[in-house]
């Protein structure tokens, strides 16, 4: 139990479907992240919300749409995905601090398969 | 550019010591993290170095040389449960949220 909970753990969707991934953190953090993990590639940062404001959007296609209604919840809305979007999507959280060492804590991830 | 290199795979024997190296070139530096990730599970935090030198935490130690852009993770008294991927990540920013840049990970296999 990492304090960051993701649902669903596994999702299979067609290219025309619309689905959402959900993340909830119970650590009292105020920054939340979406990462993509593909086989044999580094974790790729997709989005960052700091104090409920989106502060990073790393050239992610518009078929991925994040939402952060409050500091404890984060969503990733998915629509018209492509097969190459199949990957493990990791949610994470951390504190926003003025000094160094703000460790990021990850959820278990949502395995997404696009067919 | 931003670049973090670590070996793709390593093998070691139960009870032995293994050292996983990481070299980095980033536009800024505010610390280096090591994470462990078992297959199908979340990456979990192992260690953090921001100053040069060795940080020891039980069987695991992590070393940093900022001038050389180099770190290593040392695992002692290896156990079968240490078979996992080990991720090196650099934090390029000071304060605020943490925009970690990850290496591709080193998959460690511990055998009897």
Interface residues (C-beta under 8 A of the other chain):
Chain A: X2 X4 X31 X33 X40 X41 X42 X43 X45 X48 X50 X55 X56 X90 X94 X96 X97 X98 X99 X100 X101 X102 X103 X104 X105 X106 X107 X108 X109
Chain B: X4 X8 X30 X31 X33 X35 X41 X42 X43 X44 X45 X48 X50 X87 X89 X91 X94 X95 X96 X97 X98 X99 X100 X101 X102 X103 X104 X105
